């Protein structure tokens, strides 16, 4: 059994996001930061419309990027 904790929450989507869209997570987090004046769902919709990202993936990135607990 591994001593590592299983990744939970929005970050659990990161490996599949990187694989599906071919860009590192930092790329997507930077895009969210560039649009920080928008509301959560506005950024989600922008990622979906401009980058053909699925709702779950876009929501996970935005939730992580905008969370107060982001490390």
C-alpha positions in Angstrom: 0.0 0.0 0.0 1.3 3.5 -0.9 1.9 6.1 1.7 0.9 8.8 -0.7 -2.5 10.4 -0.3 -4.9 10.1 -3.2 -5.4 13.5 -4.9 -8.9 14.8 -4.3 -11.1 17.6 -5.6 -10.4 19.6 -8.7 -6.7 18.6 -8.9 -7.8 15.0 -9.4 -8.8 16.0 -13.0 -5.4 17.4 -13.9 -3.7 14.3 -15.4 -6.7 13.7 -17.7 -6.8 17.4 -18.6 -3.2 17.4 -19.6 -3.5 14.2 -21.6 -6.7 15.3 -23.4 -5.8 18.9 -24.3 -2.0 18.5 -24.6 -1.0 21.4 -22.5 0.3 21.6 -18.9 -2.1 22.6 -16.2 -0.1 25.8 -15.7 -1.2 26.9 -19.1 -4.8 26.7 -18.1 -4.3 28.3 -14.7 -2.6 31.2 -16.4 -5.6 31.6 -18.7 -7.9 31.7 -15.7 -5.7 34.4 -14.0 -5.9 36.5 -17.2 -9.7 36.4 -16.9 -9.9 36.9 -13.1 -12.3 39.8 -13.5 -15.0 37.5 -14.8 -17.3 35.3 -12.7 -16.6 31.6 -12.2 -19.1 30.4 -14.8 -18.1 33.1 -17.3 -14.5 31.7 -17.2 -15.8 28.1 -17.5 -17.9 29.1 -20.5 -15.0 30.8 -22.1 -12.8 27.8 -21.7 -15.5 25.6 -23.2 -16.2 28.0 -26.1 -12.6 29.0 -27.0 -10.8 25.8 -26.2 -13.5 23.1 -26.7 -12.9 22.0 -23.1 -15.5 19.8 -21.5 -17.6 21.3 -18.7 -16.1 19.1 -15.9 -12.6 19.9 -16.9 -13.2 23.6 -17.3 -15.0 23.8 -13.9 -12.2 21.9 -12.2 -9.5 24.3 -13.5 -11.5 27.4 -12.6 -12.5 26.1 -9.1 -8.8 25.2 -8.3 -7.4 28.5 -9.7 -9.9 30.7 -7.9 -10.0 28.8 -4.6 -8.6 30.5 -1.5 -6.8 27.4 -0.5 -4.7 27.1 -3.6 -1.1 26.4 -2.7 
